[in-house]
Amino acid sequence: MSIEFTSLASGSGGNAYIVSDGNTTLLLEAGIPIKKLKQRAGFMLSRIDACLISHSHNDHCCGSRGIMQAGIDIYTSRETAEAKRLSGHRLHTIEPKQQFQIGSWTILPFDVPHDVLNLGFLLANRSRGKLLFAVDCFYVPYTFRGLTHIAVGCNHSRELLRESVEQGHIHPELANRIRKNHMSLSRVQDMLQANDLSRIEEIHLLHLSNDNSDPDIFKNETEKQTGTPVYIA
Amino acid sequence: MSNQLAEIKKNTVDVVTQKIKSLESNGEIQFPPDYSPQNALRSAWLQLQEIKTKDKKPVLEACSKTSIMNALFDMTVQGLNPAKNQVYFIPYGQQLTCMRSYHGTKALAMRVDEDIGDIVAEVVWEGDEFEFEIDRGMKKVVRHKQTLESIDSKSPKGAYCLVLDHKGNVKKSEIMTWEQIKSAWKKSIMNPIQENGQIKSNSTHGEFTEEMCKRTVINRACKPIINSSSDAHLFKAANRSEQVQAEQEAEQVAEANANQEVIDVEPAEAEPQEQESTEQDQVNEETGEVQQEQSQKNEQATGTEGPEF
C-alpha cells in the first residue's frame, strides 16, 4: 500500500498529521490538545502506533502529554523533551541523522534551521515509499533521493508578506522573523527544483499563513512546476 | 573659477550627498520611491551657480558653506526638487535658505495623504457670484460663478482652495477673505502691503496678484495636512526598502545553505521485511496462529496419548 498522508490540523493554530502505509500509522506533530485530536482523528486514533515531534513550539507539541497518557509513544529530540518537560517510558529521544525503526517505517531525523532545534523526518517504508516531512524551517539544508511523497511547510509568499507589512497588518520585525524561520513559496520551489522528483506521487503544502499566503496560487504554481497533484493542508 | 567652483561643490553638495547616503544606509532617513536625492542635488547645484544676491554676487561665494549645506539638506529631507520649482533658494545676506514653493507644498500634501487626488485654488473677484455655507463645521463652497468682466475687475474679494480626492469629491476646503490674505502677506519678508492697505504695484504680489492669492490659500489648506501627518509616507518608503533588504538577506543565507548535502535512509527495505517476518513468527508463536497450531498439536498429542493411559 502506498503512503497515505492526512492533515488533521495545519498552521500556527496547531499541527497534526497522520501518515500510514497500511501497516504502521504515525502521528506527525502533536500540536492540538488530545481532545481535539480524538475528535479529528476519530477511529484512526486507535491505529496510531507512535508520534514524532519536530520541535518545542506549542503549535507542534502542546498535545504531547495527553498523547503519552493515551498510551502513544513519542519520538522527539532531547532538547524538545527538556523544553516541554517530557519524561517517562513513553518518551524516546532521537538524534539528528540517527535513523530508527517504528514498525514498518525506517525514519531518519535531520536538523532544519528554525529559532529552536527543529527536526525534519525522512520516512521510508518497505514498499519503497519515501516521505519527506519538514515544517517550520528557514530552508531544508539537504536533498533527498527517490522521494514519493513530500509534505513541507510553505508558509508565505514573499510578495504577500511584504504587502502585509506595507499595509500595517504585521510588524516589520515579525515579518523578518517569519522570513528567517519559515519557507516561502519560492524557497519551496527551489527545494523541489533541487530534489529528484522522478518517483514523486504527491506533494502536500503545510502550515500556510492566513494572511500572507494564497492556497489557490500555491497549489497551481506547485502543480505547474512539478506536474504532481498538490494538496493544501 | 572652475577650480573654485569644484572646491565649493566638494565642500557643500558632495558633503550633503555623502551625509544623505550614510543616513539612508543607516535607515535614519527614507525617501519616497519616486524621489532621487542625487538628481535633486544635481539640479540644485546647477541652479545655485546662477543665483545672485542683491549685490549681484554669486550666492556660492556670498553665502556661508553651512547655510548652503543646510539649504540643500532641507530640500532633500522634504523630498523636493528645485527643477520642478518645488523649492527656491533665496539668499538673505550670508544665509542661503530653501523656501518651499506652493508646488512643493502641494506635492508634499499629496504625498502624505494618498487619498488626495488634486488641490485646486480659485480667486473670487469683485462681481463674481460666490456662495458658501458651513456644513458640520466645514466651510463648503456651494456656488461660484465668474464672468470675464469680473475677472478683469482686478479687485480680489477672497480666494478658496479645494482639496479633492481621486474621484473629484471635495475632501476639505479653505476660504480666505481678501483682508485675511493681505494680513498673511504682511508677515512676508517682502511685505508688499503699504501703510494705506494697498499693495505695492511693483512687488511680486502686486504684479501677480491672482497667483499669489492662490499660493496663499493653498498653503493655508495644505499646512495642517502636512503638519498633522505622521511621516507615514516616509515610514512607508522606509518599510518598503527595509523589507526588500531583509528579504534579500534571508534569501542569500537560504540560497547559500539550502538543498546541499544528499542524505538518505539506509535501504532498510529487504532486511526489516525478513526481520519483521521472523519477528512476526516469534510474536505469533506466543500469541497468534502458530501457537494455535502448536496447541492443536499438543492437544492432538495429549489426545493420542490419552487413550494409551
Boltz contact constraints between the chains, C-beta under 6 A:
constraints:
  - contact:
      token1: [A, 99]
      token2: [B, 265]
      max_distance: 6.0
  - contact:
      token1: [A, 106]
      token2: [B, 265]
      max_distance: 6.0
  - contact:
      token1: [A, 106]
      token2: [B, 268]
      max_distance: 6.0
  - contact:
      token1: [A, 108]
      token2: [B, 265]
      max_distance: 6.0
  - contact:
      token1: [A, 110]
      token2: [B, 263]
      max_distance: 6.0
  - contact:
      token1: [A, 122]
      token2: [B, 265]
      max_distance: 6.0
  - contact:
      token1: [A, 124]
      token2: [B, 265]
      max_distance: 6.0
  - contact:
      token1: [A, 126]
      token2: [B, 269]
      max_distance: 6.0
  - contact:
      token1: [A, 126]
      token2: [B, 273]
      max_distance: 6.0
  - contact:
      token1: [A, 139]
      token2: [B, 254]
      max_distance: 6.0
  - contact:
      token1: [A, 139]
      token2: [B, 258]
      max_distance: 6.0
  - contact:
      token1: [A, 141]
      token2: [B, 257]
      max_distance: 6.0
  - contact:
      token1: [A, 141]
      token2: [B, 260]
      max_distance: 6.0
  - contact:
      token1: [A, 142]
      token2: [B, 261]
      max_distance: 6.0
  - contact:
      token1: [A, 142]
      token2: [B, 263]
      max_distance: 6.0
  - contact:
      token1: [A, 143]
      token2: [B, 259]
      max_distance: 6.0
  - contact:
      token1: [A, 143]
      token2: [B, 262]
      max_distance: 6.0
  - contact:
      token1: [A, 145]
      token2: [B, 264]
      max_distance: 6.0
  - contact:
      token1: [A, 158]
      token2: [B, 247]
      max_distance: 6.0
  - contact:
      token1: [A, 162]
      token2: [B, 243]
      max_distance: 6.0
  - contact:
      token1: [A, 165]
      token2: [B, 239]
      max_distance: 6.0
  - contact:
      token1: [A, 165]
      token2: [B, 243]
      max_distance: 6.0
  - contact:
      token1: [A, 166]
      token2: [B, 239]
      max_distance: 6.0
  - contact:
      token1: [A, 172]
      token2: [B, 239]
      max_distance: 6.0
  - contact:
      token1: [A, 176]
      token2: [B, 246]
      max_distance: 6.0
  - contact:
      token1: [A, 179]
      token2: [B, 250]
      max_distance: 6.0
  - contact:
      token1: [A, 180]
      token2: [B, 250]
      max_distance: 6.0
  - contact:
      token1: [A, 187]
      token2: [B, 254]
      max_distance: 6.0
  - contact:
      token1: [A, 191]
      token2: [B, 259]
      max_distance: 6.0
  - contact:
      token1: [A, 194]
      token2: [B, 259]
      max_distance: 6.0
